[in-house]
Amino acid sequence: MFIMNGDNIAIEKYHGTNLLLKGDRAFISRTSYALDLLRSYYPIGFQTVLEHVNAIEQADHSGICVGADPTFYVGNPTSTAHPTWYASCILHDAYHSKLFDDTRKSGASFQAAHSSASGAQAEMKCLDEQIKSLRALNAPAYILQHAEHCKSLRWWEVKNRNW
């Protein structure tokens, strides 16, 4: 499925799945390639994306909206980064949605599930999964080093992020 609106924004399903990709043609191409990497080199991570994200959408900055219609909004600096980094970022945010979904399935409230998917502990779980994917994707050493370095940062507290 491919739809183009008046703003040159396309909406299409990723290769026979129900995962929607929304953005300009270049964004959809980069996103498809990143997903292809996950599908080929880290299938368990790819499955996490399919099960816990409904759409990946071009946006001003990156972050996931968890809940009934989980959408990963992606800023240009993330989508134009090295393809292995971008693929790992898709998985990182999908893992937030997985944490939310798993907590909801246990009978917890929406608020409890949201809390389980955010904050320092959740970020470290998501970063650990991201690093696993980077290893599986044979990411360049500098990218793995950057991901490891992120463990000492508190990026989730940054206001007005642009990535």
VOGU-3710 file (C-alpha; in Angstrom, 3 decimals, decimal comma):
1> mfimngdnia> 0,000/0,000/0,000  1,290/3,430/-0,931  -0,497/6,719/-0,396  0,927/10,172/-1,067  -0,785/13,231/0,397  -0,442/16,854/-0,700  2,597/17,386/1,516  4,579/14,647/-0,273  4,185/12,393/2,740  3,872/8,729/1,870
11> iekyhgtnll> 2,228/6,014/3,919  3,073/2,418/3,135  3,215/-0,947/4,793  6,631/-2,476/5,316  7,091/-5,564/3,087  3,877/-7,499/3,656  3,522/-6,618/7,350  1,045/-4,343/9,101  3,824/-1,954/10,167  3,092/1,460/8,653
21> lkgdrafisr> 5,892/3,755/7,498  4,977/7,446/7,214  7,208/10,135/5,785  8,849/11,347/2,618  10,224/8,814/0,143  13,816/9,139/1,418  12,677/8,527/5,011  10,691/5,452/4,011  13,653/4,113/2,049  16,051/4,572/4,997
31> tsyaldllrs> 13,529/3,076/7,406  12,904/0,062/5,181  16,642/-0,546/4,925  17,070/-0,338/8,714  14,206/-2,804/9,163  15,751/-5,080/6,519  18,934/-5,138/8,610  17,011/-6,144/11,730  15,017/-8,742/9,809  18,195/-10,313/8,385
41> yypigfqtvl> 20,677/-10,044/11,261  18,615/-9,775/14,447  15,264/-11,495/13,778  14,256/-11,574/17,447  14,578/-7,789/17,541  12,700/-7,454/14,270  9,875/-9,525/15,772  9,801/-7,183/18,784  9,310/-4,250/16,408  6,474/-5,995/14,555
51> ehvnaieqad> 4,711/-7,010/17,763  5,014/-3,709/19,630  5,028/-0,877/17,064  2,164/-0,007/14,721  3,868/2,817/12,813  7,197/4,547/12,279  6,697/8,184/11,382  9,025/10,987/10,301  8,964/13,791/12,887  10,902/16,704/14,369
61> hsgicvgadp> 12,457/14,545/17,101  12,572/10,900/18,132  10,536/9,053/20,717  7,810/6,461/21,026  4,221/6,932/22,053  3,213/3,674/23,770  -0,310/2,426/24,339  -3,172/1,568/22,012  -1,464/2,740/18,800  2,284/2,646/19,466
71> tfyvgnptst> 4,063/4,945/17,056  7,796/5,584/16,861  8,346/9,205/15,825  11,777/9,660/14,250  13,810/12,839/13,883  16,093/13,435/10,928  19,368/13,041/12,881  18,291/9,520/13,872  16,930/8,416/10,504  19,981/9,720/8,620
81> ahptwyasci> 22,537/8,209/11,010  24,498/5,064/10,172  21,959/2,383/9,183  22,971/0,060/12,027  22,462/2,884/14,536  19,056/3,706/13,063  18,022/0,042/13,123  19,090/-0,234/16,758  17,154/2,934/17,643  13,987/1,469/16,124
91> lhdayhsklf> 14,456/-1,582/18,328  15,310/0,539/21,385  11,990/2,354/21,166  10,069/-0,802/20,282  11,434/-2,266/23,499  9,843/0,596/25,452  6,536/-0,447/23,929  7,245/-4,099/24,792  7,859/-3,163/28,437  4,552/-1,271/28,458
101> ddtrksgasf> 2,639/-4,111/26,786  4,130/-6,795/29,030  3,191/-4,821/32,134  -0,365/-4,211/30,892  -0,775/-7,927/30,118  0,058/-8,662/33,753  -3,062/-6,735/34,763  -1,335/-3,518/35,792  -2,933/-0,114/35,269  -2,084/2,146/32,347
111> qaahssasga> -0,091/4,396/34,700  1,907/1,466/36,106  2,609/0,209/32,588  3,686/3,679/31,478  6,023/3,908/34,472  7,518/0,511/33,623  8,330/1,758/30,111  10,004/5,010/31,129  12,718/6,254/33,448  16,254/5,108/34,155
121> qaemkcldeq> 15,557/1,403/34,643  13,537/1,123/31,428  16,139/3,088/29,472  18,891/0,711/30,570  16,817/-2,325/29,531  16,156/-0,733/26,154  19,797/0,272/25,751  20,926/-3,282/26,582  18,630/-4,610/23,836  19,916/-1,926/21,491
131> ikslralnap> 23,524/-2,968/22,157  22,657/-6,624/21,512  21,237/-5,602/18,159  24,305/-3,524/17,299  26,503/-6,554/17,951  24,263/-8,770/15,813  24,309/-6,135/13,062  28,126/-6,009/13,152  27,983/-2,264/13,759  31,236/-0,325/13,492
141> ayilqhaehc> 33,238/-0,176/16,717  32,677/3,569/17,183  28,905/3,010/17,204  29,146/0,243/19,790  31,413/2,452/21,894  28,906/5,285/21,675  26,079/2,995/22,779  28,142/1,759/25,723  28,977/5,362/26,624  25,250/6,179/26,665
151> kslrwwevkn> 24,964/4,063/29,824  26,602/6,943/31,705  24,260/9,598/30,260  20,698/10,597/31,187  19,498/11,421/27,655  15,851/10,761/28,529  15,867/13,887/30,709  16,924/16,188/27,859  14,288/18,832/27,077  13,751/19,986/23,519
161> rnw> 15,632/17,087/21,996  16,449/17,249/18,325  17,509/13,701/17,487
//
